[in-house]
Amino acid sequence: MFGRNKRNEAQAADDGQPGQSPAERQETGAEPDAAPAQAGAVDAADAEAAVDAADAEAVVDSADAAEAAPGGSDDDAPEAQDRSDGPFDEAEVEGLEELAAEARVLDLGSVLIPVPEGGQVQVEMAPNGSVNGVFVTVGGGRVTMAAFAAPKSPGQWRSVITELAESVRGDGATASVRTGPWGRELHASSANGDVRFIGVDGPRWMLRGVAIGPSGSVGDDAELTGVAREMISGAVVRRGTDPMPVRSPLTVTLPQELAQQLAQAQQQRAAQTQAEQQRAAAEQLQQRQQQMTDALREASGGAQGAGGADGDGASQAPRQNPNGSAMQQFRRGGGA
């Protein structure tokens, strides 16, 4: 697996490494010749091992609603979480643009996310065309992250996780609060899969990571949980300086290459949909024409079956010679 550890100059000096560049200070567990993750690829379907987590993603939707709810105040002010090993604020990282340009880093504008080797990026779109979510498929599950505005004082995640637990229980899922590297984590289980919420408070922001997988895949020591924690540890949040309402989600911007691939995929789907509609319309027209042909043929066959009917369907009387029959003419001729 991989990890990312960034330190500022003051921390490097304390470690006896003054002047060391951020790139030199980065640590990774990937092999030097490891192929970069396909962070720009759009996978329209989950990995076969990934859970069909309709209920699990409904839990995530409920979590988003809980994020937007106003938080209550705690009697005892929580202590700040230890972020010495990440996630990081943009002001704490040098060479941020170089980091964002790395092949294994997914730059979503408001947050930089390290993509594990072999990870695939999935983008889910809302009906109005906006980005509904960005997921990274890893280890038989999926991981997603979102950053939110927060007050200067820490403690937003403490309020949020309490509301998340109430929300998912209200939706019929089970929920238990666990302990992780940054404190409280929420483990939720539903009929179709499990979800683990991991939150970290930063300077005027809160980062929430979500791991979604099959039942039993996001336990305390599960591989998917470890991957999610490592991704969160290597994340960098760009909150900006503009004032924002507390709990407002920070804007997600897709990388240009990924946005182009997504636009092409949407165009292909639109063209395919149009072609299917045109084919269906042509089949309907052909069916109507066939029905009309069959109706005319049936009407024509009925007229011929009437036997001796003229064009108006009336029976024709037998035609008679005004001079009588041939026998009558012979008799008259013989008697002359």
C-alpha positions in Angstrom: 0.0 0.0 0.0 1.1 3.6 0.2 1.4 6.5 2.6 2.3 10.1 2.4 3.9 12.1 5.2 4.5 15.9 4.7 6.1 18.1 7.3 6.7 21.8 7.3 10.2 23.4 7.7 9.8 23.9 11.4 9.1 20.2 11.9 11.9 19.2 9.6 14.3 21.4 11.7 13.2 19.7 14.9 14.0 16.4 13.3 17.4 17.5 12.3 16.6 17.9 8.6 16.6 21.6 7.9 16.2 22.7 4.3 14.9 19.4 3.1 12.4 19.9 0.3 8.8 18.6 0.6 9.4 16.2 -2.2 12.3 14.7 -0.3 10.3 14.5 2.8 7.4 12.6 1.1 7.4 8.9 1.9 5.7 6.3 -0.1 5.3 2.5 0.2 5.0 2.0 -3.6 7.8 0.5 -5.5 10.0 3.1 -7.4 9.0 1.5 -10.8 5.3 1.0 -9.9 2.9 2.1 -12.6 0.9 5.2 -11.7 -2.7 4.8 -10.8 -5.2 5.4 -13.5 -6.5 8.5 -11.8 -7.9 9.9 -15.0 -9.9 6.8 -16.0 -13.7 6.8 -15.6 -15.2 3.4 -14.8 -18.9 3.3 -15.4 -19.5 0.2 -13.2 -18.2 -1.0 -9.9 -15.5 -3.6 -9.7 -17.1 -7.1 -9.6 -16.0 -7.5 -6.0 -17.4 -4.2 -4.9 -20.7 -4.3 -3.1 -24.0 -3.4 -4.8 -24.5 -0.9 -2.0 -27.8 0.7 -2.7 -28.6 0.8 0.9 -25.1 1.8 1.9 -25.1 4.7 -0.5 -28.5 5.7 0.9 -26.7 5.9 4.2 -24.2 8.2 2.7 -27.0 10.4 1.4 -28.5 10.6 4.8 -25.0 11.5 6.1 -24.9 14.4 3.7 -28.2 15.6 5.0 -26.8 15.4 8.5 -23.8 17.4 7.5 -26.1 20.2 6.4 -28.0 20.2 9.7 -27.0 22.9 12.3 -24.8 21.4 14.9 -25.4 21.6 18.6 -22.9 22.8 21.2 -21.0 20.5 23.6 -20.5 21.4 27.2 -16.9 20.3 27.1 -14.9 21.8 24.2 -13.2 18.9 22.3 -9.4 19.0 21.8 -8.0 19.4 18.3 -7.2 16.2 16.5 -3.6 15.3 15.8 -2.9 16.0 12.1 0.9 15.7 12.3 0.6 12.9 9.8 -2.2 14.4 7.8 -4.6 15.3 6.4 -3.0 18.7 5.6 -4.1 22.2 5.0 -2.8 23.9 1.8 -0.8 26.3 3.9 1.1 23.4 5.5 2.4 22.0 2.3 5.2 23.4 0.1 5.3 22.6 -3.6 1.5 22.2 -3.7 1.2 22.7 -7.5 3.9 20.0 -8.1 2.0 17.7 -5.8 -1.3 18.3 -7.5 0.3 17.5 -10.9 1.5 14.0 -9.8 0.0 11.1 -11.6 -1.3 9.4 -8.5 -2.9 12.5 -7.0 -6.6 13.3 -7.8 -7.0 17.1 -7.8 -10.6 17.9 -7.1 -10.0 21.6 -6.5 -11.0 21.8 -2.8 -9.1 18.6 -1.9 -6.2 16.6 -3.2 -6.6 12.9 -2.8 -3.8 10.3 -3.3 -5.0 7.4 -5.4 -3.6 4.0 -4.5 -1.9 1.8 -7.1 -4.6 0.1 -9.1 -7.3 2.5 -8.0 -9.9 3.6 -10.5 -11.8 6.9 -10.4 -15.6 6.8 -10.8 -17.7 10.0 -11.2 -21.4 9.9 -10.4 -23.5 12.6 -12.0 -26.7 14.2 -10.7 -29.7 14.4 -13.1 -28.9 18.2 -13.6 -25.4 17.4 -14.8 -23.5 18.4 -11.7 -21.0 16.1 -9.9 -22.8 14.0 -7.4 -19.8 12.2 -6.1 -16.2 11.1 -6.9 -15.2 7.6 -5.8 -12.0 5.6 -5.9 -12.5 1.9 -6.3 -9.9 0.0 -4.2 -9.7 -3.4 -2.5 -13.2 -4.6 -3.2 -14.9 -1.4 -2.2 -15.0 2.4 -2.8 -13.7 5.4 -1.0 -14.9 9.0 -1.3 -13.9 12.2 0.4 -15.6 15.6 0.8 -14.5 18.7 2.6 -16.8 21.1 4.4 -16.4 24.6 5.9 -16.0 24.7 9.6 -15.6 27.2 12.4 -12.1 28.2 13.6 -12.6 26.3 16.8 -12.3 22.5 16.5 -15.1 20.0 17.2 -17.4 20.0 14.2 -16.7 16.3 13.5 -17.7 15.5 17.1 -21.1 17.0 16.5 -21.5 15.5 13.0 -20.7 12.0 14.0 -23.4 12.0 16.7 -25.9 13.2 14.1 -24.7 10.7 11.6 -25.3 7.9 14.0 -28.8 9.0 14.7 -29.5 9.5 10.9 -28.3 6.0 9.8 -30.2 4.3 12.7 -33.3 6.2 11.6 -32.9 4.7 8.2 -32.8 1.2 9.6 -29.1 0.6 9.6 -27.0 -0.3 12.6 -24.3 2.1 13.7 -21.5 1.9 16.2 -18.8 4.5 17.1 -15.3 3.2 16.9 -11.9 4.6 17.6 -9.4 5.4 14.8 -6.2 7.4 14.3 -8.1 10.7 14.6 -10.5 9.7 17.2 -14.2 8.8 16.6 -15.2 6.9 13.5 -18.7 5.6 12.6 -19.3 2.0 11.4 -22.7 1.6 9.8 -24.1 -1.7 8.5 -27.1 -2.2 6.2 -28.6 -5.1 4.3 -26.4 -4.6 1.2 -23.1 -3.5 2.7 -21.1 -1.6 5.3 -20.0 2.0 5.5 -17.3 3.6 7.6 -17.2 7.4 8.2 -13.9 9.0 9.1 -13.7 12.7 10.0 -10.9 15.1 10.7 -11.1 18.8 11.8 -8.7 21.2 10.2 -8.3 25.0 10.2 -11.8 26.2 9.2 -12.5 22.9 7.4 -13.6 19.4 8.1 -12.7 16.4 5.9 -15.0 13.5 5.8 -13.9 10.2 4.2 -16.3 7.3 3.5 -15.4 3.7 2.8 -18.1 1.6 1.2 -17.9 -2.2 0.8 -19.5 -5.6 1.4 -20.5 -6.7 4.8 -17.5 -7.1 7.0 -15.1 -5.1 4.7 -14.8 -1.9 6.8 -14.0 -3.3 10.2 -11.4 -1.7 12.5 -8.5 -3.7 11.0 -10.0 -4.4 7.5 -7.9 -3.7 4.4 -10.4 -1.3 3.0 -10.5 0.7 6.2 -6.7 0.9 6.2 -6.7 2.2 2.6 -9.3 4.8 3.4 -7.2 6.0 6.4 -4.0 6.2 4.3 -5.9 8.2 1.6 -7.2 10.6 4.2 -3.7 10.9 5.8 -2.3 12.0 2.4 -5.1 14.4 1.5 -4.6 18.2 1.3 -7.6 20.5 1.7 -7.8 23.8 -0.2 -10.4 25.7 1.8 -9.6 29.2 0.6 -10.1 32.4 2.6 -13.6 33.4 1.6 -16.2 33.3 4.4 -18.6 30.4 4.1 -21.5 29.1 6.2 -20.5 26.3 8.5 -20.9 22.8 7.1 -21.1 24.1 3.5 -19.5 21.6 1.1 -16.4 22.9 -0.6 -16.6 23.1 -4.3 -15.5 20.0 -6.3 -13.8 20.7 -9.6 -12.9 17.7 -11.9 -9.4 17.7 -13.5 -9.5 18.8 -17.1 -8.6 15.3 -18.5 -11.2 13.6 -16.4 -13.8 16.2 -17.3 -13.1 15.7 -21.0 -13.5 11.9 -20.6 -16.7 12.4 -18.7 -18.0 14.8 -21.4 -17.2 12.3 -24.1 -18.9 9.5 -22.2 -22.0 11.6 -21.8 -22.0 12.5 -25.5 -21.7 8.8 -26.4 -24.6 8.0 -24.1 -26.7 10.8 -25.5 -25.9 9.6 -29.1 -26.8 6.0 -28.1 -30.0 7.2 -26.5 -31.0 9.2 -29.6 -30.2 6.2 -31.9 -32.3 3.9 -29.8 -35.2 6.4 -29.8 -35.0 6.8 -33.6 -34.9 3.0 -34.0 -37.9 2.6 -31.8 -39.8 5.3 -33.8 -39.0 3.6 -37.0 -40.2 0.2 -35.7 -43.5 1.9 -34.6 -44.0 3.4 -38.0 -43.3 0.1 -39.7 -45.8 -1.6 -37.4 -48.5 1.0 -38.2 -47.9 0.7 -42.0 -48.2 -3.1 -41.7 -51.4 -2.7 -39.8 -52.8 -0.4 -42.5 -51.8 -2.9 -45.2 -53.4 -5.8 -43.4 -56.6 -3.8 -42.9 -56.8 -2.9 -46.6 -56.1 -6.5 -47.6 -58.8 -7.8 -45.3 -61.3 -5.3 -46.7 -60.5 -6.3 -50.3 -60.7 -10.0 -49.5 -64.2 -9.5 -48.0 -65.5 -7.8 -51.1 -64.3 -10.6 -53.4 -65.8 -13.2 -51.1 -69.3 -11.8 -51.5 -69.5 -13.6 -54.9 -70.8 -11.6 -57.9 -70.7 -8.4 -56.0 -70.0 -5.3 -58.1 -67.7 -2.6 -57.0 -70.4 -1.2 -54.7 -70.9 -4.7 -53.1 -74.4 -5.1 -54.8 -75.4 -8.4 -56.4 -75.7 -8.3 -60.2 -78.9 -9.8 -61.8 -78.5 -12.4 -64.6 -78.3 -10.8 -68.0 -81.1 -11.7 -70.5 -81.1 -11.4 -74.4 -83.9 -9.0 -75.4 -84.8 -11.5 -78.3 -85.3 -14.4 -75.9 -83.3 -17.5 -75.4 -81.7 -19.4 -78.3 -84.5 -22.1 -78.2 -87.2 -19.5 -78.3 -85.6 -17.9 -81.3 -85.3 -21.3 -83.1 -89.0 -22.1 -82.5 -90.1 -18.8 -83.8 -87.9 -19.2 -86.9 -89.2 -22.8 -87.5 -92.8 -21.7 -87.4 -92.4 -19.0 -90.1 
